[in-house]
Amino acid sequence: MPIELPKPIADYVAANARLDADAMLKPFAADAAFLDNGKRFEGHDQIRTLFEEKVIAVKAIFTPDAIRREDGLVVVEGPAHGDFPGSPIRFTYCFAIEADAIEAVEVTA
């Protein structure tokens, strides 16, 4: 049974499944921050570069299978598969959402 995600996260996950960088960016606030295994990307331009070089280039698709709320964040876990070493790898995404937009996300493997 699929899990129910808040709309901006569901929109991001659906766009990721299509490997659509424009649609992946749409749920993010203009000044959002994306922390990917310790490296910080800020704003749409930097986040787009991350998506194009580290997600779309290796066809990395995240499939969430667990969700919880923790310290005001939405924590989503699941495997990502694609054309990268070790695939699939289990990831944890910690989303901060405000005004129906992703303000920040931290991803760890």
Secondary structure, DSSP 8 states (H G I E B T S, - for coil): ------HHHHHHHHHHHTT-HHHHHTTEEEEEEEEETTEEEEHHHHHHHHIIIIIITTT-EE---EEEEETTEEEEEEEEESSSTT-SEEEEEEEEEETTEEEEEEEE-
